[in-house]
Amino acid sequence: MNQLSEVQADLPSAPHPEGKRELTVCGSEIYLPDSRRFRPGDTEFAAIVAEVLPDYAPSLSEEALRRPRGYSASAIILIMLFFGMLIAGLFYLRPQVRLETTSMDVPPPENTRYSGEFSREFKKAMELVKSEKPEEARKHLERIIDQLLERKETEAENELIFYSYFALFSRLQWDDEAGTRLNHLIKLNTDYRWKLFEIQYQLWRMGGERLGRLSEHASVDSLYEVMGKIDDLRRRLAEKPELTRQLDLYKCYFGLKVWRRLNHPVPDDERGMKDREEVWKIAARYPRDKKFGIVRLYLVDQLIKDDPKGYYVFDGERYYLNSRLKPVLDQIKQEIAKMGKNNE
């Protein structure tokens, strides 16, 4: 028998040594240090620091002993609210800028106000437009657009900036520098508005809106290429009659250029006849529209001037004398006169 065990078993339990910070052995019982916690700054806390770090305790300031180890939940909430209000303030302090320039043939975006990253620069550009300084506005907008294109940021938030720039060319003359930016944009974004501006640019490049006028770039192949894009866009915008009407007018402009290119330098009605007939067919859909009336007037007048030898086809019928076209020409003139100046 283990006598030590019997002696220890008969010994009474020792009271727990409260407040002790070292191991305590009372008979067969061992007590761990007191686990009671003290808050930084309390007298007991300072005493513990002095005991554990006797060499450094004198150099520790009372402020350092009382410094909290972290932020309370309420403090964290206040900090988050502060930064949230700061971010919101920075956003709402940006000026909301209204669009000041539009194109007659390309509808503006639904949201005509901008308050994004470049709001202050955009505001300056719109002020220049309002002051009838489109060339200065163009230069100002180009600095913004070049950044957006480089960063490939062509989403809806920035479409108002792109639109305002290309809409300027309803007042300014298109040029290849603007066309290069437009082509870059179309590669990144296929919105129908940029396609409409592309047709405007190509029309300028191939001779402009003057009916039948041709530039050195207006080859038959290039003209057909643009006409194909017009057909594709017309199918895409079939539910927008105000836009299909404009696309039909563009189709007439390019179709007349094809006809004149094929008839140059020697008129030959068999060359380009199908394109001319297609133009007449399209223009006839808009009997009360002055622009289409002018297209029909030009077409008939030019056909008379060409004085085709042999027979020619007009409006699906075969003729041998161009004198048959003169009553048609007079009728178109009368129709245009009745339309008045308001129908432009």
Stockholm file with secondary structure:
# STOCKHOLM 1.0

chainA/1-344         MNQLSEVQADLPSAPHPEGKRELTVCGSEIYLPDSRRFRPGDTEFAAIVAEVLPDYAPSLSEEALRRPRGYSASAIILIMLFFGMLIAGLFYLRPQVRLETTSMDVPPPENTRYSGEFSREFKKAMELVKSEKPEEARKHLERIIDQLLERKETEAENELIFYSYFALFSRLQWDDEAGTRLNHLIKLNTDYRWKLFEIQYQLWRMGGERLGRLSEHASVDSLYEVMGKIDDLRRRLAEKPELTRQLDLYKCYFGLKVWRRLNHPVPDDERGMKDREEVWKIAARYPRDKKFGIVRLYLVDQLIKDDPKGYYVFDGERYYLNSRLKPVLDQIKQEIAKMGKNNE
#=GR chainA/1-344 SS CCHHHHHHHHSCCCCCCTTCCSCEEETTEEECCCCCCCCTTSHHHHHHHHHHCTTTGGGSCHHHHHCCSSCCHHHHHHHHHHHHHHHHHHHHTSCCEECCCCCSSSCCCSCCEECSTTHHHHHHHHHHHHTTCHHHHHHHHHHHHHHHHHTTCCSGGGHHHHHHHHHGGGTSCCCHHHHHHHHHHHHHCCCHHHHHHHHHHHHHHTTCSSTTCCCTTCCHHHHHHHHHHHHHHHHHTTTCHHHHHHHHHHHHHHHHHHHHHHTCSSCCTTSSHHHHHHHHHHHTTCTTCHHHHHHHHHHHHHHHHHCCSSCEEETTEEESCGGGGHHHHHHHHHHHHHHCTTCC
#=GC SS_cons         CCHHHHHHHHSCCCCCCTTCCSCEEETTEEECCCCCCCCTTSHHHHHHHHHHCTTTGGGSCHHHHHCCSSCCHHHHHHHHHHHHHHHHHHHHTSCCEECCCCCSSSCCCSCCEECSTTHHHHHHHHHHHHTTCHHHHHHHHHHHHHHHHHTTCCSGGGHHHHHHHHHGGGTSCCCHHHHHHHHHHHHHCCCHHHHHHHHHHHHHHTTCSSTTCCCTTCCHHHHHHHHHHHHHHHHHTTTCHHHHHHHHHHHHHHHHHHHHHHTCSSCCTTSSHHHHHHHHHHHTTCTTCHHHHHHHHHHHHHHHHHCCSSCEEETTEEESCGGGGHHHHHHHHHHHHHHCTTCC
//
